[in-house]
């Protein structure tokens, strides 16, 4: 969630009405329940992707005043699709202020030429290790127990179908970013230790609201990757109109051990803000293509002189093969490293959509009838009536 987006102007049109469906949730498979043959099969189910260019299919929206299962629908910052169970999940970055921190299960219906509907199926509260919902800031201030959530990314585990999700943390509350694993019913399973470079110190660690935004599994589930939205304090300045900066991609194994880190060159802010107004640019999500290539989603908000915001959204393809492993570097200021390579795949502003909002989530969808991959993006409306929750679907033409 980017609080600066709360002033964004715009007209909401063609809003989607939510229809309720009911399905039985798929049974979560624990690693101990997976036999050798099943495990070998699971290792092969994840397939690598090929990305040449993206062709826009269509858009759907969820109404800003939508209520589902007693919760306001909004703040959708992450989305994922499980090709085996055909489930879609969307995580909200509501900090337990409007309802307990949660994710939604849904159904997206599209083909290579039409995006027909988005339907919500269930809302699931995510739980802490003690089985309680995550507290909001007022509840945390009362007893200093638990973690105030700011969830940004969620993924299905390709091998177990459990969930892995990230939270940005809060420097003001001395809460570091987190990575948690959960069952599909929201029950906590375990957590990963974040890199030492992210921890809070004087001019050290993550910047508030610019932390763990992206995550993705390698296609077969062997590796888990996360991406920071912006540079750490000790890694340099955040992007400006004149210069970009370096955020970090972290590679884990399934046991939570850090295998590598890579420097990702975040682009400069693509437009100049009005006099005395704000602007930013950072990584809002990542998605693996294979074990060394990714799609990286950069999201920029630029405030005009009248106080309104415009969003600039770009998707890049990244390759880590020639990049330096910076996992042992506490600071990047020396410049003694080689960043990942990066090439533009799509500038979404060239689509001339009626409104391009605060895109924060990205996932592969089901295969299309032409055999191509599909790609879906989702926006976080910040629970603001002037913004929208939009879903954008694309046909992925292979290289």
C-alpha positions as CSV (number, residue, x, y, z in Angstrom):
1,X,0.0,0.0,0.0
2,X,1.3,3.4,-0.9
3,X,-0.3,6.1,1.3
4,X,0.6,8.8,-1.2
5,X,-1.9,7.3,-3.6
6,X,-4.8,8.2,-1.4
7,X,-5.3,11.5,-3.2
8,X,-5.5,10.0,-6.6
9,X,-8.3,11.4,-8.8
10,X,-10.3,9.5,-11.3
11,X,-13.7,8.2,-12.3
12,X,-14.7,4.7,-11.6
13,X,-16.7,3.1,-14.4
14,X,-18.1,-0.2,-15.4
15,X,-17.6,-1.7,-11.9
16,X,-17.9,-5.4,-11.5
17,X,-20.6,-6.8,-9.2
18,X,-19.3,-9.6,-7.0
19,X,-21.2,-12.9,-7.2
20,X,-20.8,-15.4,-4.4
21,X,-19.9,-19.0,-5.3
22,X,-19.1,-21.9,-3.1
23,X,-16.6,-24.6,-3.6
24,X,-14.9,-27.1,-1.3
25,X,-11.3,-26.0,-0.6
26,X,-8.6,-28.4,-1.7
27,X,-6.9,-30.4,1.0
28,X,-3.5,-29.1,1.9
29,X,-0.7,-31.6,1.5
30,X,2.0,-31.5,4.1
31,X,5.6,-32.4,3.0
32,X,5.5,-35.4,5.3
33,X,2.4,-36.7,3.4
34,X,4.2,-36.7,0.0
35,X,5.5,-40.1,-1.2
36,X,8.7,-40.4,-3.2
37,X,6.8,-41.0,-6.5
38,X,4.4,-38.1,-5.8
39,X,7.4,-35.9,-4.9
40,X,9.2,-36.7,-8.2
41,X,5.9,-35.9,-10.0
42,X,5.6,-32.6,-8.2
43,X,9.2,-31.7,-9.2
44,X,8.1,-31.9,-12.8
45,X,4.8,-30.1,-12.7
46,X,6.3,-26.6,-12.7
47,X,7.2,-25.6,-16.2
48,X,9.4,-22.9,-17.4
49,X,7.9,-20.0,-19.3
50,X,8.9,-18.0,-22.4
51,X,8.2,-14.3,-22.7
52,X,8.4,-12.5,-26.0
53,X,5.7,-9.8,-25.9
54,X,2.4,-9.3,-24.1
55,X,-1.0,-8.8,-25.9
56,X,-3.7,-7.2,-23.8
57,X,-6.9,-9.3,-23.4
58,X,-9.1,-7.2,-21.2
59,X,-10.0,-5.7,-17.9
60,X,-12.4,-6.4,-15.0
61,X,-13.0,-4.5,-11.8
62,X,-14.4,-5.1,-8.3
63,X,-16.6,-2.3,-7.0
64,X,-15.0,-0.1,-4.3
65,X,-18.0,-0.5,-2.0
66,X,-18.0,-4.3,-2.4
67,X,-18.5,-6.3,0.9
68,X,-17.7,-10.0,0.8
69,X,-18.3,-12.4,3.8
70,X,-18.5,-9.3,6.0
71,X,-15.2,-7.8,4.8
72,X,-14.6,-4.7,2.6
73,X,-12.9,-5.9,-0.6
74,X,-9.8,-3.8,-1.4
75,X,-6.1,-3.3,-0.9
76,X,-5.4,-6.3,-3.1
77,X,-1.7,-6.3,-3.3
78,X,-0.8,-9.8,-4.4
79,X,-2.4,-12.5,-6.6
80,X,-1.5,-16.1,-7.5
81,X,-2.9,-19.0,-9.5
82,X,-2.4,-22.7,-8.8
83,X,-2.6,-24.6,-12.1
84,X,-3.1,-28.0,-10.3
85,X,-6.1,-26.9,-8.2
86,X,-7.2,-24.1,-10.5
87,X,-7.5,-21.8,-7.5
88,X,-6.9,-18.0,-7.5
89,X,-5.9,-16.2,-4.4
90,X,-5.6,-12.5,-3.7
91,X,-4.1,-11.0,-0.5
92,X,-5.2,-7.7,1.0
93,X,-2.9,-5.2,2.7
94,X,-5.6,-4.1,5.1
95,X,-3.5,-3.8,8.4
96,X,-6.4,-5.4,10.3
97,X,-8.0,-1.9,10.5
98,X,-11.2,-2.7,8.5
99,X,-11.3,-6.5,9.1
100,X,-8.7,-9.1,10.2
101,X,-5.8,-9.4,7.8
102,X,-6.9,-11.9,5.1
103,X,-6.8,-13.3,1.6
104,X,-9.5,-14.0,-0.9
105,X,-10.1,-17.1,-3.0
106,X,-11.7,-16.3,-6.4
107,X,-12.4,-17.3,-9.9
108,X,-11.3,-15.4,-13.0
109,X,-12.9,-16.2,-16.3
110,X,-11.2,-15.2,-19.5
111,X,-9.9,-16.6,-22.8
112,X,-7.5,-15.2,-25.4
113,X,-9.9,-12.5,-26.6
114,X,-12.3,-11.7,-23.7
115,X,-12.0,-11.1,-20.0
116,X,-15.5,-12.1,-18.8
117,X,-15.8,-11.9,-15.0
118,X,-14.1,-12.0,-11.6
119,X,-16.0,-13.8,-8.8
120,X,-15.0,-14.1,-5.2
121,X,-15.5,-17.5,-3.5
122,X,-14.1,-17.2,0.0
123,X,-12.4,-14.9,2.5
124,X,-9.8,-16.4,4.8
125,X,-8.3,-14.8,7.9
126,X,-4.5,-15.3,8.2
127,X,-3.4,-16.4,11.6
128,X,-0.3,-15.8,13.8
129,X,1.8,-18.5,15.4
130,X,-0.5,-18.6,18.4
131,X,-3.6,-19.0,16.2
132,X,-4.9,-15.5,16.7
133,X,-5.6,-13.0,13.9
134,X,-2.9,-10.3,13.3
135,X,-3.5,-7.2,15.4
136,X,-4.0,-3.7,14.1
137,X,-1.8,-0.8,15.3
138,X,-4.2,0.2,18.1
139,X,-4.4,-3.4,19.4
140,X,-0.6,-3.7,19.2
141,X,-0.1,-0.5,21.1
142,X,-2.1,-1.9,24.0
143,X,0.0,-5.0,24.7
144,X,2.9,-5.0,22.2
145,X,2.0,-8.6,21.2
146,X,2.0,-10.1,17.8
147,X,2.8,-8.4,14.5
148,X,1.0,-5.6,12.7
149,X,0.5,-6.9,9.1
150,X,1.2,-5.1,5.9
151,X,0.9,-8.0,3.4
152,X,2.1,-7.5,-0.1
153,X,2.7,-10.8,-1.9
154,X,1.2,-14.3,-1.7
155,X,2.2,-17.5,-3.5
156,X,1.1,-21.1,-3.7
157,X,3.9,-23.6,-2.9
158,X,4.1,-25.6,-6.2
159,X,4.9,-28.8,-4.2
160,X,2.6,-28.7,-1.1
161,X,0.0,-26.1,-2.2
162,X,0.5,-24.3,1.1
163,X,0.8,-20.5,1.1
164,X,3.8,-18.3,1.5
165,X,3.3,-14.6,2.0
166,X,5.3,-11.5,2.8
167,X,4.8,-8.4,5.0
168,X,6.6,-5.1,4.7
169,X,7.2,-4.5,8.4
170,X,7.0,-1.2,10.2
171,X,10.1,0.7,11.3
172,X,8.0,3.0,13.5
173,X,6.9,-0.1,15.5
174,X,10.3,-1.8,15.3
175,X,8.8,-4.6,13.2
176,X,11.0,-6.1,10.5
177,X,9.6,-7.5,7.2
178,X,8.5,-11.1,7.4
179,X,8.0,-14.2,5.3
180,X,5.4,-16.7,6.7
181,X,4.1,-20.0,5.5
182,X,0.5,-21.0,6.1
183,X,-2.1,-23.7,5.4
184,X,-4.8,-22.8,3.0
185,X,-7.1,-22.3,6.0
186,X,-4.8,-19.5,7.1
187,X,-3.2,-21.4,10.0
188,X,0.5,-20.5,10.5
189,X,3.1,-23.0,9.7
190,X,6.5,-21.4,9.9
191,X,8.6,-18.3,9.1
192,X,11.9,-17.5,7.3
193,X,14.6,-15.3,8.7
194,X,15.1,-12.1,6.7
195,X,18.6,-11.1,5.5
196,X,20.7,-9.3,8.1
197,X,21.0,-6.3,5.7
198,X,17.3,-5.6,6.1
199,X,17.3,-5.3,9.9
200,X,16.7,-1.9,11.6
201,X,19.6,0.2,12.6
202,X,20.9,3.8,12.3
203,X,20.8,4.6,8.6
204,X,20.6,0.8,8.1
205,X,17.9,-1.6,6.9
206,X,14.6,-1.3,5.0
207,X,12.9,2.0,4.4
208,X,9.4,2.2,5.8
209,X,6.7,1.2,3.3
210,X,9.5,0.3,0.7
211,X,10.3,-3.2,1.8
212,X,9.2,-6.8,0.9
213,X,6.8,-6.2,-2.0
214,X,7.5,-9.2,-4.3
215,X,7.9,-13.0,-4.1
216,X,7.9,-15.9,-6.4
217,X,8.8,-19.6,-6.6
218,X,11.0,-21.2,-9.2
219,X,8.7,-23.2,-11.5
220,X,9.4,-26.6,-9.7
221,X,9.3,-25.0,-6.2
222,X,13.0,-25.7,-5.5
223,X,13.8,-22.0,-4.9
224,X,11.9,-19.1,-3.4
225,X,12.7,-15.5,-4.3
226,X,11.7,-12.1,-2.8
227,X,12.2,-8.6,-4.0
228,X,12.5,-5.3,-2.1
229,X,10.6,-2.3,-3.4
230,X,13.4,0.2,-3.0
231,X,17.1,0.5,-1.9
232,X,18.0,-0.2,1.7
233,X,19.3,2.9,3.6
234,X,22.9,1.7,3.3
235,X,22.5,0.8,-0.4
236,X,21.9,4.3,-1.6
237,X,19.2,6.8,-2.4
238,X,15.7,5.9,-3.5
239,X,15.0,6.7,-7.2
240,X,14.5,10.3,-8.3
241,X,13.5,11.8,-11.7
242,X,17.2,12.0,-12.5
243,X,18.5,8.7,-11.2
244,X,17.4,5.2,-10.3
245,X,18.7,3.0,-7.4
246,X,19.4,-0.6,-6.4
247,X,16.9,-2.9,-4.7
248,X,17.7,-6.5,-3.7
249,X,16.4,-9.8,-4.9
250,X,17.0,-12.7,-2.4
251,X,17.1,-16.3,-3.4
252,X,16.2,-18.9,-0.7
253,X,16.1,-22.7,-0.7
254,X,13.0,-24.5,0.7
255,X,14.6,-24.6,4.2
256,X,14.9,-20.8,4.4
257,X,18.6,-20.6,3.8
258,X,19.7,-17.6,1.8
259,X,21.6,-18.9,-1.3
260,X,22.2,-15.6,-3.1
261,X,21.2,-11.9,-3.5
262,X,21.3,-9.8,-6.6
263,X,21.2,-6.1,-7.2
264,X,18.2,-5.0,-9.3
265,X,18.5,-1.5,-11.0
266,X,15.2,0.3,-10.3
267,X,14.6,2.8,-13.0
268,X,14.4,6.6,-12.4
269,X,11.0,8.1,-11.8
270,X,9.5,8.4,-15.4
271,X,7.8,11.8,-15.1
272,X,8.4,15.0,-13.2
273,X,6.0,15.9,-10.4
274,X,4.4,19.3,-9.9
275,X,6.3,21.9,-7.9
276,X,6.6,20.7,-4.3
277,X,4.7,17.5,-5.0
278,X,5.7,13.9,-4.5
279,X,6.7,11.0,-6.8
280,X,8.2,7.6,-6.4
281,X,9.2,4.4,-8.3
282,X,9.8,0.9,-7.0
283,X,9.4,-2.8,-7.5
284,X,5.8,-3.9,-6.6
285,X,6.1,-7.6,-7.7
286,X,8.2,-10.2,-9.3
287,X,7.4,-13.5,-11.1
288,X,9.8,-16.3,-12.1
289,X,10.1,-17.3,-15.8
290,X,12.6,-20.0,-15.0
291,X,15.4,-20.5,-12.4
292,X,17.3,-17.4,-13.5
293,X,14.9,-15.1,-15.3
294,X,12.0,-13.1,-13.9
295,X,9.4,-10.5,-14.8
296,X,9.7,-7.5,-12.5
297,X,6.8,-5.1,-12.1
298,X,7.8,-1.4,-11.5
299,X,5.1,0.9,-10.2
300,X,5.5,4.7,-10.1
301,X,3.1,7.3,-8.7
302,X,3.6,10.9,-9.8
303,X,1.7,13.8,-8.3
304,X,0.7,16.7,-10.5
305,X,0.5,20.4,-9.5
306,X,-3.2,20.0,-8.8
307,X,-2.5,17.1,-6.3
308,X,-3.8,14.3,-8.5
309,X,-1.7,11.3,-9.2
310,X,-0.8,9.4,-12.4
311,X,0.5,5.8,-12.3
312,X,3.3,4.6,-14.6
313,X,3.6,0.8,-14.8
314,X,6.2,-1.1,-16.6
315,X,7.1,-4.8,-16.8
316,X,10.8,-5.8,-17.3
317,X,12.5,-9.1,-18.0
318,X,15.5,-9.8,-15.7
319,X,18.3,-12.3,-15.9
320,X,20.6,-13.1,-12.9
321,X,23.1,-15.4,-14.7
322,X,25.8,-12.7,-15.1
323,X,25.0,-10.8,-11.9
324,X,27.1,-10.7,-8.7
325,X,26.1,-12.5,-5.6
326,X,25.8,-9.6,-3.1
327,X,24.6,-11.6,-0.2
328,X,27.8,-10.9,1.8
329,X,27.7,-7.2,1.0
330,X,26.1,-5.1,3.8
331,X,26.2,-2.0,1.6
332,X,26.2,-1.4,-2.2
333,X,27.7,2.1,-2.1
334,X,31.1,0.8,-3.2
335,X,29.6,-0.1,-6.6
336,X,31.8,-3.2,-6.6
337,X,29.2,-5.6,-8.1
338,X,27.4,-6.4,-11.3
339,X,23.6,-6.0,-11.3
340,X,21.1,-8.2,-13.1
341,X,20.4,-7.5,-16.7
342,X,17.1,-5.9,-17.5
343,X,15.0,-5.3,-20.6
344,X,11.5,-3.7,-21.1
345,X,8.7,-6.1,-22.0
346,X,5.7,-3.7,-21.7
347,X,5.0,-0.1,-20.7
348,X,1.3,-0.4,-19.6
349,X,0.8,3.4,-20.2
350,X,0.9,2.6,-23.9
351,X,-2.3,0.6,-23.6
352,X,-4.3,3.8,-23.3
353,X,-6.6,2.3,-20.7
354,X,-9.4,4.5,-19.3
355,X,-7.6,4.3,-16.0
356,X,-4.3,2.7,-15.0
357,X,-4.2,2.3,-11.2
358,X,-1.9,1.2,-8.5
359,X,-0.8,-2.2,-9.9
360,X,0.9,-4.3,-7.2
361,X,0.2,-8.0,-8.1
362,X,1.2,-10.2,-11.0
363,X,0.8,-14.0,-11.7
364,X,0.8,-16.6,-14.4
365,X,-2.7,-17.7,-15.2
366,X,-4.0,-20.8,-17.0
367,X,-2.9,-21.7,-20.5
368,X,-4.9,-20.1,-23.2
369,X,-6.6,-22.1,-26.0
370,X,-3.7,-21.1,-28.4
371,X,-1.2,-22.8,-26.1
372,X,0.2,-19.5,-24.8
373,X,0.7,-18.6,-21.1
374,X,-1.6,-16.0,-19.7
375,X,-0.6,-13.2,-17.3
376,X,-2.8,-11.3,-14.8
377,X,-2.1,-8.1,-12.9
378,X,-4.1,-6.6,-10.0
379,X,-4.3,-3.2,-8.5
380,X,-4.4,-2.1,-4.8
381,X,-7.1,0.6,-4.5
382,X,-5.9,1.6,-1.0
383,X,-9.6,1.4,0.1
384,X,-10.0,4.8,-1.6
385,X,-13.2,5.6,-3.4
386,X,-11.3,7.5,-6.1
387,X,-9.2,4.5,-7.0
388,X,-10.2,1.1,-8.5
389,X,-9.5,-2.6,-8.0
390,X,-8.7,-3.7,-11.5
391,X,-7.6,-7.0,-13.0
392,X,-5.7,-6.9,-16.3
393,X,-5.3,-10.1,-18.4
394,X,-2.6,-10.7,-21.1
395,X,-1.8,-13.2,-23.7
396,X,1.9,-14.0,-23.4
397,X,3.5,-14.6,-26.8
398,X,6.6,-16.8,-26.4
399,X,10.0,-15.6,-27.5
